[in-house]
């Protein structure tokens, strides 16, 4: 029986076991252990920010970051429609209004040109989300934020290690968020990180992620604000430290996987491949995503066929502006047509760090056969 090819499989081939054993042998398995501070410091240095706050997952990183803005009902946050639901959750909970921007059909990132016309006197922040391995064109957005005195939140979950014009993604935001879910470039199983250069924001983030305990030991259990219990454990951080040690090898493998797919699929009619490079970045291929011509039908049909052949895939994001829960909050929007088309026609193929060239060839062979069969029907 042919072995199933999963959409992702994490790579744990460094010091992960050694560092986790250190945690167990020392008894430091909670969030108080030394690996947490070490991971925060080393990750902040890697990206190029002053302060880091390790949290339990990437969604928590976004929630806490949004909470730190002190949004009031009616305040507005601009963000892409094409991204994961995590990006809008806390905006809605705060009573603020999400302003959704459509996606560029080539880069799949937010359409920068639509942002300026969406700014009002209620706009407080812009959230950019680097999608699938290619960063957002940041310079014009940074200029907009400076002009209107807006906070820039940079969701860097999908491009850890990527650069924009030679500088690390995640180093541009006033607040930058990261995820260490198993499908990310480095993983802690679950886990996330928030980076900032502001000491004031840093201190608030630390409190928010830790039930807003007082820093005064005598007043520890006197709480001035509501917070979360979103601490990262020492075991998670130990894995993160080990993962970070080999990140350059992981990035090389991701780009190699992208090359394997590009070489096999570049001449397939009606299949849009990820852009290999722009004038500000080379693609890092967090996932290898493709956009299918409508002549093949919707992507879910291709996904089901590949699954029957033992190949895992994932759909593209369902646009936030069409999400039922977003509509329940009173935000109903039929715009962002590109994002909706991408959801219907997009999928991504196996692209985990353990993927072999033979497996890529197997995926491509089955994909090509499936597409040909559809055309001949």
BALOBA-1460 file (C-alpha; in Angstrom, 3 decimals):
// residues 377
<rec num="1" residu="x" x="0.000" y="0.000" z="0.000"/>
<rec num="2" residu="x" x="1.356" y="3.391" z="-0.993"/>
<rec num="3" residu="x" x="2.324" y="5.600" z="1.927"/>
<rec num="4" residu="x" x="0.109" y="8.650" z="2.375"/>
<rec num="5" residu="x" x="1.864" y="11.941" z="1.569"/>
<rec num="6" residu="x" x="0.725" y="14.451" z="4.220"/>
<rec num="7" residu="x" x="0.408" y="18.132" z="3.467"/>
<rec num="8" residu="x" x="2.966" y="18.749" z="6.204"/>
<rec num="9" residu="x" x="5.352" y="16.817" z="8.422"/>
<rec num="10" residu="x" x="7.591" y="18.706" z="10.872"/>
<rec num="11" residu="x" x="11.341" y="18.200" z="10.940"/>
<rec num="12" residu="x" x="12.794" y="17.476" z="14.397"/>
<rec num="13" residu="x" x="16.400" y="16.505" z="13.705"/>
<rec num="14" residu="x" x="18.403" y="18.863" z="15.924"/>
<rec num="15" residu="x" x="18.761" y="19.295" z="19.673"/>
<rec num="16" residu="x" x="15.026" y="19.025" z="20.387"/>
<rec num="17" residu="x" x="15.252" y="15.767" z="22.346"/>
<rec num="18" residu="x" x="18.323" y="16.908" z="24.284"/>
<rec num="19" residu="x" x="16.753" y="20.200" z="25.348"/>
<rec num="20" residu="x" x="13.408" y="18.625" z="26.255"/>
<rec num="21" residu="x" x="15.299" y="16.048" z="28.331"/>
<rec num="22" residu="x" x="17.041" y="18.924" z="30.095"/>
<rec num="23" residu="x" x="13.610" y="20.309" z="31.017"/>
<rec num="24" residu="x" x="12.418" y="16.993" z="32.376"/>
<rec num="25" residu="x" x="15.629" y="16.235" z="34.253"/>
<rec num="26" residu="x" x="15.660" y="19.685" z="35.850"/>
<rec num="27" residu="x" x="11.950" y="19.667" z="36.636"/>
<rec num="28" residu="x" x="11.422" y="22.949" z="34.773"/>
<rec num="29" residu="x" x="8.464" y="22.044" z="32.593"/>
<rec num="30" residu="x" x="6.188" y="25.034" z="33.255"/>
<rec num="31" residu="x" x="6.338" y="28.570" z="31.888"/>
<rec num="32" residu="x" x="8.846" y="29.543" z="34.573"/>
<rec num="33" residu="x" x="11.736" y="27.587" z="33.036"/>
<rec num="34" residu="x" x="14.931" y="29.135" z="31.609"/>
<rec num="35" residu="x" x="14.315" y="28.076" z="28.009"/>
<rec num="36" residu="x" x="11.421" y="30.537" z="27.742"/>
<rec num="37" residu="x" x="13.640" y="33.582" z="28.292"/>
<rec num="38" residu="x" x="16.315" y="32.057" z="26.096"/>
<rec num="39" residu="x" x="13.902" y="31.489" z="23.227"/>
<rec num="40" residu="x" x="12.475" y="34.992" z="23.549"/>
<rec num="41" residu="x" x="15.919" y="36.596" z="23.506"/>
<rec num="42" residu="x" x="17.297" y="34.491" z="20.673"/>
<rec num="43" residu="x" x="14.192" y="34.918" z="18.524"/>
<rec num="44" residu="x" x="14.124" y="38.689" z="19.073"/>
<rec num="45" residu="x" x="17.792" y="38.883" z="18.086"/>
<rec num="46" residu="x" x="17.172" y="36.740" z="15.005"/>
<rec num="47" residu="x" x="14.372" y="38.971" z="13.727"/>
<rec num="48" residu="x" x="15.933" y="42.232" z="14.919"/>
<rec num="49" residu="x" x="13.523" y="43.547" z="17.558"/>
<rec num="50" residu="x" x="14.170" y="44.651" z="21.131"/>
<rec num="51" residu="x" x="11.498" y="42.745" z="23.021"/>
<rec num="52" residu="x" x="9.810" y="39.362" z="22.679"/>
<rec num="53" residu="x" x="6.873" y="37.768" z="24.494"/>
<rec num="54" residu="x" x="6.417" y="34.017" z="24.063"/>
<rec num="55" residu="x" x="2.800" y="32.835" z="24.112"/>
<rec num="56" residu="x" x="0.841" y="29.609" z="23.793"/>
<rec num="57" residu="x" x="-0.017" y="29.887" z="20.085"/>
<rec num="58" residu="x" x="-0.148" y="32.233" z="17.112"/>
<rec num="59" residu="x" x="-3.805" y="33.110" z="17.635"/>
<rec num="60" residu="x" x="-3.035" y="34.189" z="21.196"/>
<rec num="61" residu="x" x="-0.239" y="36.358" z="19.805"/>
<rec num="62" residu="x" x="-2.720" y="38.182" z="17.565"/>
<rec num="63" residu="x" x="-5.440" y="38.431" z="20.245"/>
<rec num="64" residu="x" x="-3.090" y="39.909" z="22.817"/>
<rec num="65" residu="x" x="-1.571" y="42.289" z="20.280"/>
<rec num="66" residu="x" x="-5.004" y="43.603" z="19.300"/>
<rec num="67" residu="x" x="-5.997" y="43.905" z="22.975"/>
<rec num="68" residu="x" x="-2.913" y="46.032" z="23.645"/>
<rec num="69" residu="x" x="-4.288" y="48.688" z="21.243"/>
<rec num="70" residu="x" x="-7.143" y="49.555" z="23.638"/>
<rec num="71" residu="x" x="-9.672" y="49.592" z="20.797"/>
<rec num="72" residu="x" x="-13.052" y="51.141" z="21.473"/>
<rec num="73" residu="x" x="-16.378" y="50.271" z="19.852"/>
<rec num="74" residu="x" x="-16.459" y="51.772" z="16.381"/>
<rec num="75" residu="x" x="-12.677" y="51.933" z="15.965"/>
<rec num="76" residu="x" x="-11.489" y="50.482" z="12.671"/>
<rec num="77" residu="x" x="-8.677" y="48.085" z="11.787"/>
<rec num="78" residu="x" x="-7.692" y="47.508" z="8.162"/>
<rec num="79" residu="x" x="-6.679" y="43.961" z="7.242"/>
<rec num="80" residu="x" x="-6.748" y="41.562" z="4.280"/>
<rec num="81" residu="x" x="-9.886" y="39.551" z="3.588"/>
<rec num="82" residu="x" x="-7.736" y="36.614" z="2.519"/>
<rec num="83" residu="x" x="-6.258" y="35.251" z="5.724"/>
<rec num="84" residu="x" x="-7.057" y="32.983" z="8.659"/>
<rec num="85" residu="x" x="-9.933" y="33.760" z="11.040"/>
<rec num="86" residu="x" x="-7.453" y="34.405" z="13.893"/>
<rec num="87" residu="x" x="-6.720" y="37.843" z="12.475"/>
<rec num="88" residu="x" x="-10.234" y="39.188" z="13.015"/>
<rec num="89" residu="x" x="-11.362" y="37.471" z="16.242"/>
<rec num="90" residu="x" x="-10.189" y="40.028" z="18.771"/>
<rec num="91" residu="x" x="-11.162" y="42.977" z="16.564"/>
<rec num="92" residu="x" x="-14.746" y="41.741" z="16.739"/>
<rec num="93" residu="x" x="-14.585" y="40.965" z="20.457"/>
<rec num="94" residu="x" x="-13.370" y="44.493" z="21.121"/>
<rec num="95" residu="x" x="-16.402" y="45.922" z="19.331"/>
<rec num="96" residu="x" x="-14.197" y="47.407" z="16.640"/>
<rec num="97" residu="x" x="-14.890" y="47.296" z="12.912"/>
<rec num="98" residu="x" x="-12.743" y="45.268" z="10.520"/>
<rec num="99" residu="x" x="-12.171" y="46.930" z="7.147"/>
<rec num="100" residu="x" x="-11.369" y="44.221" z="4.618"/>
<rec num="101" residu="x" x="-9.076" y="44.712" z="1.634"/>
<rec num="102" residu="x" x="-8.999" y="42.421" z="-1.388"/>
<rec num="103" residu="x" x="-6.045" y="40.325" z="-2.582"/>
<rec num="104" residu="x" x="-3.692" y="40.789" z="-5.492"/>
<rec num="105" residu="x" x="-4.171" y="37.904" z="-7.929"/>
<rec num="106" residu="x" x="-0.452" y="37.543" z="-8.588"/>
<rec num="107" residu="x" x="1.107" y="37.809" z="-5.122"/>
<rec num="108" residu="x" x="-2.043" y="36.727" z="-3.178"/>
<rec num="109" residu="x" x="-1.229" y="39.441" z="-0.649"/>
<rec num="110" residu="x" x="-3.261" y="42.507" z="0.311"/>
<rec num="111" residu="x" x="-3.829" y="45.055" z="-2.481"/>
<rec num="112" residu="x" x="-1.736" y="47.929" z="-1.162"/>
<rec num="113" residu="x" x="-3.344" y="50.455" z="-3.511"/>
<rec num="114" residu="x" x="-6.756" y="49.971" z="-1.864"/>
<rec num="115" residu="x" x="-5.605" y="50.830" z="1.644"/>
<rec num="116" residu="x" x="-5.464" y="54.644" z="1.466"/>
<rec num="117" residu="x" x="-9.075" y="54.973" z="0.316"/>
<rec num="118" residu="x" x="-10.189" y="52.803" z="3.237"/>
<rec num="119" residu="x" x="-8.729" y="55.026" z="5.965"/>
<rec num="120" residu="x" x="-11.101" y="57.145" z="8.053"/>
<rec num="121" residu="x" x="-10.835" y="59.191" z="11.211"/>
<rec num="122" residu="x" x="-11.740" y="55.993" z="13.092"/>
<rec num="123" residu="x" x="-8.867" y="53.921" z="11.708"/>
<rec num="124" residu="x" x="-6.444" y="52.866" z="14.456"/>
<rec num="125" residu="x" x="-4.279" y="50.174" z="12.885"/>
<rec num="126" residu="x" x="-3.345" y="48.292" z="9.741"/>
<rec num="127" residu="x" x="-2.671" y="44.577" z="9.958"/>
<rec num="128" residu="x" x="-0.578" y="43.084" z="7.181"/>
<rec num="129" residu="x" x="-0.396" y="39.323" z="6.735"/>
<rec num="130" residu="x" x="2.401" y="37.838" z="4.651"/>
<rec num="131" residu="x" x="0.708" y="35.058" z="2.676"/>
<rec num="132" residu="x" x="2.114" y="31.632" z="1.770"/>
<rec num="133" residu="x" x="5.786" y="32.652" z="1.588"/>
<rec num="134" residu="x" x="5.870" y="35.968" z="-0.277"/>
<rec num="135" residu="x" x="5.912" y="39.144" z="1.825"/>
<rec num="136" residu="x" x="3.613" y="42.116" z="1.452"/>
<rec num="137" residu="x" x="5.125" y="45.185" z="-0.220"/>
<rec num="138" residu="x" x="5.694" y="47.016" z="3.047"/>
<rec num="139" residu="x" x="7.234" y="50.385" z="2.189"/>
<rec num="140" residu="x" x="4.030" y="52.081" z="0.986"/>
<rec num="141" residu="x" x="2.090" y="50.700" z="3.964"/>
<rec num="142" residu="x" x="4.706" y="51.983" z="6.404"/>
<rec num="143" residu="x" x="4.399" y="55.405" z="4.770"/>
<rec num="144" residu="x" x="0.609" y="55.314" z="5.165"/>
<rec num="145" residu="x" x="0.942" y="54.390" z="8.846"/>
<rec num="146" residu="x" x="3.351" y="57.254" z="9.485"/>
<rec num="147" residu="x" x="1.165" y="59.745" z="7.614"/>
<rec num="148" residu="x" x="-1.974" y="58.833" z="9.561"/>
<rec num="149" residu="x" x="-0.321" y="57.866" z="12.869"/>
<rec num="150" residu="x" x="-1.545" y="54.274" z="12.664"/>
<rec num="151" residu="x" x="-0.204" y="51.170" z="14.401"/>
<rec num="152" residu="x" x="1.274" y="48.583" z="12.032"/>
<rec num="153" residu="x" x="0.656" y="44.989" z="13.077"/>
<rec num="154" residu="x" x="2.764" y="42.552" z="11.058"/>
<rec num="155" residu="x" x="1.520" y="38.952" z="11.051"/>
<rec num="156" residu="x" x="4.624" y="36.997" z="10.115"/>
<rec num="157" residu="x" x="3.411" y="33.483" z="10.912"/>
<rec num="158" residu="x" x="3.853" y="32.149" z="7.374"/>
<rec num="159" residu="x" x="7.216" y="33.689" z="6.511"/>
<rec num="160" residu="x" x="9.540" y="33.114" z="9.465"/>
<rec num="161" residu="x" x="13.032" y="33.754" z="8.127"/>
<rec num="162" residu="x" x="11.825" y="35.622" z="5.044"/>
<rec num="163" residu="x" x="13.175" y="39.082" z="4.236"/>
<rec num="164" residu="x" x="11.772" y="42.223" z="2.660"/>
<rec num="165" residu="x" x="14.440" y="44.175" z="0.781"/>
<rec num="166" residu="x" x="17.080" y="42.322" z="2.774"/>
<rec num="167" residu="x" x="15.579" y="43.017" z="6.209"/>
<rec num="168" residu="x" x="13.771" y="40.406" z="8.270"/>
<rec num="169" residu="x" x="10.003" y="40.200" z="7.984"/>
<rec num="170" residu="x" x="8.620" y="40.774" z="11.447"/>
<rec num="171" residu="x" x="11.071" y="43.598" z="12.072"/>
<rec num="172" residu="x" x="8.841" y="46.255" z="10.463"/>
<rec num="173" residu="x" x="5.697" y="46.151" z="12.583"/>
<rec num="174" residu="x" x="5.103" y="48.230" z="15.675"/>
<rec num="175" residu="x" x="3.878" y="44.854" z="16.859"/>
<rec num="176" residu="x" x="4.779" y="41.636" z="15.016"/>
<rec num="177" residu="x" x="3.232" y="38.225" z="15.581"/>
<rec num="178" residu="x" x="4.454" y="34.706" z="14.853"/>
<rec num="179" residu="x" x="3.115" y="31.164" z="15.033"/>
<rec num="180" residu="x" x="5.063" y="27.985" z="15.780"/>
<rec num="181" residu="x" x="2.381" y="25.505" z="14.769"/>
<rec num="182" residu="x" x="3.869" y="22.268" z="13.306"/>
<rec num="183" residu="x" x="3.445" y="23.459" z="9.716"/>
<rec num="184" residu="x" x="5.558" y="26.590" z="10.239"/>
<rec num="185" residu="x" x="9.254" y="26.964" z="9.382"/>
<rec num="186" residu="x" x="10.081" y="26.384" z="13.010"/>
<rec num="187" residu="x" x="7.707" y="24.738" z="15.455"/>
<rec num="188" residu="x" x="7.128" y="24.278" z="19.154"/>
<rec num="189" residu="x" x="4.101" y="22.032" z="18.574"/>
<rec num="190" residu="x" x="1.837" y="24.896" z="19.549"/>
<rec num="191" residu="x" x="3.229" y="28.299" z="20.382"/>
<rec num="192" residu="x" x="3.624" y="31.880" z="19.261"/>
<rec num="193" residu="x" x="5.657" y="35.030" z="19.748"/>
<rec num="194" residu="x" x="5.031" y="38.773" z="19.818"/>
<rec num="195" residu="x" x="7.831" y="41.230" z="19.055"/>
<rec num="196" residu="x" x="8.006" y="44.985" z="19.574"/>
<rec num="197" residu="x" x="10.525" y="47.774" z="20.055"/>
<rec num="198" residu="x" x="8.310" y="49.607" z="22.550"/>
<rec num="199" residu="x" x="9.065" y="48.970" z="26.213"/>
<rec num="200" residu="x" x="5.603" y="50.216" z="27.159"/>
<rec num="201" residu="x" x="3.884" y="47.809" z="24.746"/>
<rec num="202" residu="x" x="6.195" y="44.989" z="25.854"/>
<rec num="203" residu="x" x="5.280" y="45.428" z="29.507"/>
<rec num="204" residu="x" x="1.584" y="45.433" z="28.678"/>
<rec num="205" residu="x" x="1.888" y="42.328" z="26.488"/>
<rec num="206" residu="x" x="3.642" y="40.462" z="29.302"/>
<rec num="207" residu="x" x="0.795" y="41.240" z="31.675"/>
<rec num="208" residu="x" x="-1.940" y="40.418" z="29.171"/>
<rec num="209" residu="x" x="-0.532" y="36.966" z="28.476"/>
<rec num="210" residu="x" x="-0.178" y="36.178" z="32.186"/>
<rec num="211" residu="x" x="-3.598" y="36.986" z="33.722"/>
<rec num="212" residu="x" x="-2.462" y="40.561" z="34.337"/>
<rec num="213" residu="x" x="-0.678" y="39.610" z="37.543"/>
<rec num="214" residu="x" x="0.809" y="42.548" z="39.383"/>
<rec num="215" residu="x" x="4.579" y="42.928" z="39.221"/>
<rec num="216" residu="x" x="4.537" y="43.747" z="42.935"/>
<rec num="217" residu="x" x="4.859" y="40.364" z="44.715"/>
<rec num="218" residu="x" x="2.719" y="41.588" z="47.597"/>
<rec num="219" residu="x" x="-0.084" y="42.496" z="45.177"/>
<rec num="220" residu="x" x="0.295" y="39.566" z="42.782"/>
<rec num="221" residu="x" x="-3.318" y="38.473" z="43.071"/>
<rec num="222" residu="x" x="-4.743" y="41.977" z="42.766"/>
<rec num="223" residu="x" x="-5.710" y="42.398" z="39.106"/>
<rec num="224" residu="x" x="-6.177" y="45.806" z="37.502"/>
<rec num="225" residu="x" x="-7.160" y="44.465" z="34.055"/>
<rec num="226" residu="x" x="-8.461" y="41.287" z="32.430"/>
<rec num="227" residu="x" x="-5.808" y="39.125" z="30.842"/>
<rec num="228" residu="x" x="-5.301" y="35.661" z="29.390"/>
<rec num="229" residu="x" x="-3.431" y="32.569" z="30.491"/>
<rec num="230" residu="x" x="-1.410" y="32.233" z="27.293"/>
<rec num="231" residu="x" x="2.002" y="31.288" z="28.615"/>
<rec num="232" residu="x" x="4.473" y="29.177" z="26.650"/>
<rec num="233" residu="x" x="5.919" y="26.230" z="28.573"/>
<rec num="234" residu="x" x="9.604" y="25.592" z="29.090"/>
<rec num="235" residu="x" x="9.281" y="22.366" z="27.054"/>
<rec num="236" residu="x" x="7.794" y="24.239" z="24.115"/>
<rec num="237" residu="x" x="10.501" y="26.885" z="24.339"/>
<rec num="238" residu="x" x="13.208" y="24.203" z="24.482"/>
<rec num="239" residu="x" x="11.955" y="22.791" z="21.183"/>
<rec num="240" residu="x" x="11.850" y="26.324" z="19.771"/>
<rec num="241" residu="x" x="15.470" y="26.998" z="20.693"/>
<rec num="242" residu="x" x="16.538" y="23.801" z="18.961"/>
<rec num="243" residu="x" x="14.431" y="24.617" z="15.901"/>
<rec num="244" residu="x" x="15.884" y="28.106" z="15.639"/>
<rec num="245" residu="x" x="19.403" y="26.682" z="15.606"/>
<rec num="246" residu="x" x="18.733" y="25.000" z="12.247"/>
<rec num="247" residu="x" x="16.403" y="27.501" z="10.630"/>
<rec num="248" residu="x" x="18.725" y="28.328" z="7.728"/>
<rec num="249" residu="x" x="18.784" y="24.656" z="6.723"/>
<rec num="250" residu="x" x="14.986" y="24.617" z="6.866"/>
<rec num="251" residu="x" x="14.701" y="27.691" z="4.681"/>
<rec num="252" residu="x" x="17.024" y="26.153" z="2.092"/>
<rec num="253" residu="x" x="14.861" y="23.019" z="2.048"/>
<rec num="254" residu="x" x="11.676" y="25.067" z="1.581"/>
<rec num="255" residu="x" x="13.122" y="26.841" z="-1.418"/>
<rec num="256" residu="x" x="14.368" y="23.537" z="-2.810"/>
<rec num="257" residu="x" x="10.861" y="22.080" z="-2.531"/>
<rec num="258" residu="x" x="9.556" y="25.130" z="-4.368"/>
<rec num="259" residu="x" x="12.082" y="24.556" z="-7.141"/>
<rec num="260" residu="x" x="11.107" y="20.890" z="-7.452"/>
<rec num="261" residu="x" x="7.467" y="21.839" z="-7.915"/>
<rec num="262" residu="x" x="8.245" y="24.719" z="-10.266"/>
<rec num="263" residu="x" x="10.320" y="22.471" z="-12.524"/>
<rec num="264" residu="x" x="7.507" y="19.908" z="-12.775"/>
<rec num="265" residu="x" x="4.505" y="22.216" z="-13.082"/>
<rec num="266" residu="x" x="5.797" y="25.261" z="-14.963"/>
<rec num="267" residu="x" x="4.367" y="24.186" z="-18.332"/>
<rec num="268" residu="x" x="0.928" y="23.041" z="-17.164"/>
<rec num="269" residu="x" x="-1.750" y="25.122" z="-18.849"/>
<rec num="270" residu="x" x="-4.284" y="26.737" z="-16.545"/>
<rec num="271" residu="x" x="-2.267" y="26.312" z="-13.338"/>
<rec num="272" residu="x" x="-0.954" y="29.509" z="-11.726"/>
<rec num="273" residu="x" x="2.183" y="28.811" z="-9.700"/>
<rec num="274" residu="x" x="3.528" y="30.958" z="-6.845"/>
<rec num="275" residu="x" x="5.583" y="33.935" z="-7.983"/>
<rec num="276" residu="x" x="9.223" y="32.938" z="-7.628"/>
<rec num="277" residu="x" x="10.417" y="36.452" z="-6.877"/>
<rec num="278" residu="x" x="9.501" y="40.115" z="-6.830"/>
<rec num="279" residu="x" x="11.743" y="43.159" z="-6.739"/>
<rec num="280" residu="x" x="11.671" y="43.021" z="-2.930"/>
<rec num="281" residu="x" x="11.874" y="39.291" z="-2.080"/>
<rec num="282" residu="x" x="12.429" y="35.742" z="-3.295"/>
<rec num="283" residu="x" x="9.590" y="33.367" z="-2.432"/>
<rec num="284" residu="x" x="10.249" y="31.235" z="0.618"/>
<rec num="285" residu="x" x="7.467" y="28.713" z="-0.199"/>
<rec num="286" residu="x" x="6.005" y="28.253" z="3.270"/>
<rec num="287" residu="x" x="3.484" y="26.144" z="1.421"/>
<rec num="288" residu="x" x="3.419" y="25.338" z="-2.269"/>
<rec num="289" residu="x" x="0.122" y="26.830" z="-3.392"/>
<rec num="290" residu="x" x="-1.476" y="26.787" z="-6.834"/>
<rec num="291" residu="x" x="-4.434" y="28.574" z="-8.398"/>
<rec num="292" residu="x" x="-6.437" y="26.614" z="-10.974"/>
<rec num="293" residu="x" x="-8.214" y="27.934" z="-14.036"/>
<rec num="294" residu="x" x="-12.005" y="27.672" z="-13.827"/>
<rec num="295" residu="x" x="-11.979" y="25.168" z="-16.722"/>
<rec num="296" residu="x" x="-10.920" y="22.565" z="-14.141"/>
<rec num="297" residu="x" x="-13.889" y="23.330" z="-11.903"/>
<rec num="298" residu="x" x="-13.477" y="24.296" z="-8.259"/>
<rec num="299" residu="x" x="-10.335" y="23.225" z="-6.438"/>
<rec num="300" residu="x" x="-12.226" y="21.024" z="-3.981"/>
<rec num="301" residu="x" x="-12.831" y="18.524" z="-6.793"/>
<rec num="302" residu="x" x="-9.075" y="18.275" z="-7.434"/>
<rec num="303" residu="x" x="-8.402" y="17.942" z="-3.716"/>
<rec num="304" residu="x" x="-10.802" y="15.026" z="-3.373"/>
<rec num="305" residu="x" x="-9.206" y="13.256" z="-6.321"/>
<rec num="306" residu="x" x="-5.704" y="13.675" z="-4.892"/>
<rec num="307" residu="x" x="-6.864" y="12.455" z="-1.495"/>
<rec num="308" residu="x" x="-8.059" y="9.230" z="-3.122"/>
<rec num="309" residu="x" x="-4.518" y="8.846" z="-4.457"/>
<rec num="310" residu="x" x="-3.047" y="9.205" z="-0.947"/>
<rec num="311" residu="x" x="-2.026" y="12.845" z="-1.260"/>
<rec num="312" residu="x" x="-2.918" y="15.451" z="1.341"/>
<rec num="313" residu="x" x="-3.830" y="19.001" z="0.327"/>
<rec num="314" residu="x" x="-5.421" y="22.066" z="1.931"/>
<rec num="315" residu="x" x="-7.896" y="24.630" z="0.594"/>
<rec num="316" residu="x" x="-7.159" y="28.325" z="0.395"/>
<rec num="317" residu="x" x="-8.581" y="30.583" z="3.111"/>
<rec num="318" residu="x" x="-12.277" y="31.423" z="3.017"/>
<rec num="319" residu="x" x="-12.475" y="35.249" z="2.872"/>
<rec num="320" residu="x" x="-13.061" y="36.930" z="6.209"/>
<rec num="321" residu="x" x="-15.661" y="39.296" z="4.773"/>
<rec num="322" residu="x" x="-17.850" y="36.260" z="3.940"/>
<rec num="323" residu="x" x="-17.343" y="34.352" z="7.179"/>
<rec num="324" residu="x" x="-20.690" y="33.572" z="8.867"/>
<rec num="325" residu="x" x="-19.407" y="34.656" z="12.272"/>
<rec num="326" residu="x" x="-18.202" y="37.982" z="10.864"/>
<rec num="327" residu="x" x="-21.600" y="38.526" z="9.241"/>
<rec num="328" residu="x" x="-23.296" y="37.777" z="12.593"/>
<rec num="329" residu="x" x="-21.400" y="40.731" z="14.024"/>
<rec num="330" residu="x" x="-23.068" y="42.896" z="11.365"/>
<rec num="331" residu="x" x="-20.303" y="43.063" z="8.815"/>
<rec num="332" residu="x" x="-21.692" y="41.732" z="5.543"/>
<rec num="333" residu="x" x="-19.590" y="42.477" z="2.491"/>
<rec num="334" residu="x" x="-19.725" y="40.964" z="-0.978"/>
<rec num="335" residu="x" x="-16.620" y="42.789" z="-2.166"/>
<rec num="336" residu="x" x="-13.124" y="41.296" z="-2.211"/>
<rec num="337" residu="x" x="-13.989" y="39.258" z="-5.293"/>
<rec num="338" residu="x" x="-10.383" y="38.194" z="-5.861"/>
<rec num="339" residu="x" x="-10.196" y="36.646" z="-2.398"/>
<rec num="340" residu="x" x="-13.371" y="34.662" z="-3.030"/>
<rec num="341" residu="x" x="-12.175" y="33.439" z="-6.411"/>
<rec num="342" residu="x" x="-8.882" y="32.358" z="-4.848"/>
<rec num="343" residu="x" x="-10.762" y="30.378" z="-2.213"/>
<rec num="344" residu="x" x="-12.734" y="28.525" z="-4.878"/>
<rec num="345" residu="x" x="-9.807" y="27.872" z="-7.225"/>
<rec num="346" residu="x" x="-6.840" y="27.546" z="-4.865"/>
<rec num="347" residu="x" x="-5.189" y="24.716" z="-2.978"/>
<rec num="348" residu="x" x="-1.789" y="23.921" z="-1.630"/>
<rec num="349" residu="x" x="0.168" y="20.733" z="-2.070"/>
<rec num="350" residu="x" x="2.359" y="18.741" z="0.340"/>
<rec num="351" residu="x" x="5.303" y="20.935" z="1.238"/>
<rec num="352" residu="x" x="6.521" y="19.895" z="4.676"/>
<rec num="353" residu="x" x="10.195" y="19.878" z="5.540"/>
<rec num="354" residu="x" x="10.410" y="16.074" z="5.411"/>
<rec num="355" residu="x" x="9.155" y="15.949" z="1.823"/>
<rec num="356" residu="x" x="11.383" y="14.141" z="-0.697"/>
<rec num="357" residu="x" x="11.890" y="14.787" z="-4.403"/>
<rec num="358" residu="x" x="10.294" y="11.406" z="-5.160"/>
<rec num="359" residu="x" x="7.197" y="12.431" z="-3.216"/>
<rec num="360" residu="x" x="7.021" y="15.734" z="-5.098"/>
<rec num="361" residu="x" x="7.183" y="13.795" z="-8.369"/>
<rec num="362" residu="x" x="4.411" y="11.493" z="-7.150"/>
<rec num="363" residu="x" x="2.236" y="14.500" z="-6.247"/>
<rec num="364" residu="x" x="2.882" y="16.169" z="-9.601"/>
<rec num="365" residu="x" x="2.243" y="12.982" z="-11.587"/>
<rec num="366" residu="x" x="-1.145" y="12.516" z="-9.918"/>
<rec num="367" residu="x" x="-2.061" y="16.194" z="-10.233"/>
<rec num="368" residu="x" x="-1.244" y="16.243" z="-13.947"/>
<rec num="369" residu="x" x="-3.216" y="13.046" z="-14.589"/>
<rec num="370" residu="x" x="-6.200" y="14.437" z="-12.669"/>
<rec num="371" residu="x" x="-6.191" y="17.696" z="-14.616"/>
<rec num="372" residu="x" x="-5.925" y="15.891" z="-17.956"/>
<rec num="373" residu="x" x="-8.821" y="13.627" z="-17.066"/>
<rec num="374" residu="x" x="-11.024" y="16.618" z="-16.284"/>
<rec num="375" residu="x" x="-10.267" y="18.247" z="-19.633"/>
<rec num="376" residu="x" x="-11.050" y="15.020" z="-21.504"/>
<rec num="377" residu="x" x="-14.406" y="14.506" z="-19.765"/>
